[in-house]
């Protein structure tokens, strides 16, 4: 199976893109809903959680691990690769960096994300390592995640908060905007409207899924299970999580408690 983990259920946006690109393969997803969000935790804690999440996926049949969480991708990727050297590990940041550099017209790139992602400086480091002339402006937007999880996608309050969040980036003249959190693609229409038509949005879920697709299709010998519905596990299960999962996947979905996973 192809394993995907996130700090909660926002990573279902990544799973959705993966399923669309690799419909013949089986997936297992783990959302750490009992300990979400990761974006407010220390780097040491995020690394520990990411290792535990990866171990869960591997115990239950994953042969590839996809880190859908931006916070974990930002601070835990190197630790994961060192801990699991035989496992192909994909993270959500690098594909977005490549895409942003490919589409920016004036080399002025904005990034919105959790505090952990923005404070890590990962996007600025990677973007400038590839092109020292690029200007990168980050903006933490912690209010957007709870708005998505409450289902306030079309509320005027949401539009107002998105506008306020993006204003400093608009004033900097960004021409490209990276949606640096798995929740944000759900708000893509609102974000595009407030960013302006001349700003190109980069959806990391799409870019990451495309990278995994290319890898899988070029490694046909990988022992990956095929067919079957995705297995979606969470560390804590509530009706609210099930409701939000429908928002992310666009269909009814059954969430399973991690403790009920077969050993």
N, C-alpha and C positions, 0 to 999 in steps of 0.2 A: 504494500500500500504506500501511497504518498501521504506523509504526515504533515499537518499544519497546526501551529499553535499560536495563540494570541493571549494577551492579558485578560481578555473577556470574550465577547462575541463579535466585536468589530471586525475581527479577522475573517468573518464569514464573507465579507466583500471580496477578499482574496480567494477564498474557497469557491465562490460563485464563478469568478473568472477562470480558475483552474478547471473546474468541471466543464465549462463551455469549451475550453481549448483541448482538453483531454477527456472526452466523453467516454472513452472505452476503459478508463482506469478507475480503480477504487481508492477512496480517500478516507483518512481518519483525521478528525479535528479535535483539538483540545483547547477549551477556553477556560482560563483560570478565574472564573467568575467569583470565587470565594476571596480572592486576593486582589481583584481589580480595584483601582487602576495601577499599572506599573509606573506611569508617568510621574507620580509623586514620590516614588521610592528612591532610596540611595542606589548608586551603581552596584555596590556589593550585594544588595538584596535582589536587584533585578537579575544579576548574573546567577545567583543561587536559584531563583525561581525559573529562569530559562533552562538551566541544567535539569532541574526536576521535570519540567514540561517535556523536554526532549527525551528524558528517560522513560516517561509515560508512553510517548508515541512509539519508541523503539520496543518497549516491552510488548506492545500490542500490534506488532507487525509492520511498522513503518520502515521502509528502506531508504527513503529520502525525507529530509526534514526541511520544512519551509517555515521560516520565522516571519509571521505576518505582523507581529507587533513592532512598531517603529521604535519604541523605547528599548525593547530587548535587542533589536537589530543595531541600535546606535551604540549600546554599551556592552553587549554580551556576545557578539558574533565571534570575536577572536577567542574568547574563553570556550565557546561551544566547539569551535573547530579544533582547538587544542585537546579538549576532553574527548571528542568523538572523531578522531582523524580518519576513520574508515567510512564515515557517513557523509554523503553529499549534502551540504547544508546551504540553503539559499536564504538570503535576507532581503528585506524590502527596500533598503536605502540605495544600494549601488545601481540597480536598474533605473531608478528614478533620476539619479545623477546623470547617467548617460543620456536619457531622454531629454532632460532639461537643457543640457549642453547642445543637443542636436536641434532643438527648436527655438532657443532664444535668439532674438534678432539683434538686440543691443547689449547682450551680456549683462543684463540686470535681472537677477533671479530672486524671487521671494520664496520663503518656506514657512508654512504654518504647521504647528504640531503641538504636542504636549510640552510641558516645561522640561521634562527629562530629555526629550529629543532636541529641543532648541538649545538647552544649556550644554548639551554634549558637544555642540559645534560640529557634529559629524558631517552635515551637509556642506557647510562652508569649507571644511578641510578637504573633503573629497572633490568638490567642485573646483576649488582653487588649485588643488594638486594637478588636475587635468588641464586647467586653463587659468593661469595666474592673473589674467586680465579681467576675469569675471567678477562682478560685484554681487554679493549675497547678503540678503537681509532676512533674518529670522523673526518670527513673531509667535509667541506662545498664545494659544487660544483655548484655555482649559474649559471654557463654558460651552463649547460646541458639543463635546461628548455627552454631557447630560441632556442637552436639548435633543440630540438624536435619540438617545435611549428613552426619552419621554415621548417620542413620536411627534415632536413639535416641528415637523419638517416644513409646514406651510404657515406657521404662526407669524404674525407681524413682529413679535418679540425676537424671533430667530433672525429674521431679515435685518432687524436693527442691530443685533449683536454681531452678526457677520459683517455688516457695514463698518461698525466701529472697530472690529478686529483688523479689517483689511486697510483701513484708512492710512495708517503709517506706511504701509507698503506701497499704496497708490501714490503717496506723496514722494516716495523714493523713485517712482517711475518704473517699477518692475514690469517687464513684458512677459515674464513666465512665472507661474506660481505652482509650487509643488505642494500637493495635499499630503502633508507628512503625518497622517494619522488614519488608521483603517476606517474610522467612522466618517471621515470627511467626504468620501465619494457619494455617500447618501445625500449630502447637501450640495452636490455638484452644481445643480441648476441655480440655486441661490447664490453660491459662491461666484459662479460665472457672471451672474447678473450684477453683483456688487463689485466685482473686480473690473468688469468692463469687457466688451467684445474683443478688444485688441490684446488682451492678456491670455496667453495660452496656458491652460491647466494641464498639469502632469499628474495622472492618476497612478500611484505606485502599485495598486492592485493589478491593473492591466499590464504594467511593465514587468512586474515580478512573475505573473502567470505566463507571459510570453517567454521569459527566460527559462522557466521550468519546462514549458512545452518543448522548446528547442533542445534542451538537455535530454529529456526523456526520449524524444524521437531519434536522437543521435546515439542513444545507448540502448538498443533493442534487447541486449542480453540481460538487462537488469531484471531481477526476479520480482516483478511488480504484479500484484493481484489485479485482475480485471473483472469488470461487471460488478453490479451491486450498488446499492445506495450508499452515500457517504455515512460513516459513523461519526456522530457529533456528540462529544462528551464535554461536560462542564463540571467544575469542582463544586459548584453550588447551583441548585436548580430552583427557580421561582417562576410563577406565571409571567412575571414581567420580562424575564429573560426569553421565554418562549415567544412572547409578543414581539420583542425587539428582533429576535432571530428571523421572524417572518419579514420584517422590514428589510433586513440585510439581504436575505436570499430571494425575496420576492415570491415566496410560496410557503405553504405549511411545512413545518419541519419538526421532527421529534428529537428533543434533547435527552441525552442519557447522563446519569450521574457517573462520575469517574469511578466511584467505589463499586459500581455495578459492572464494570468492565470485566470480561473473563480473564482469569489469571493465566 
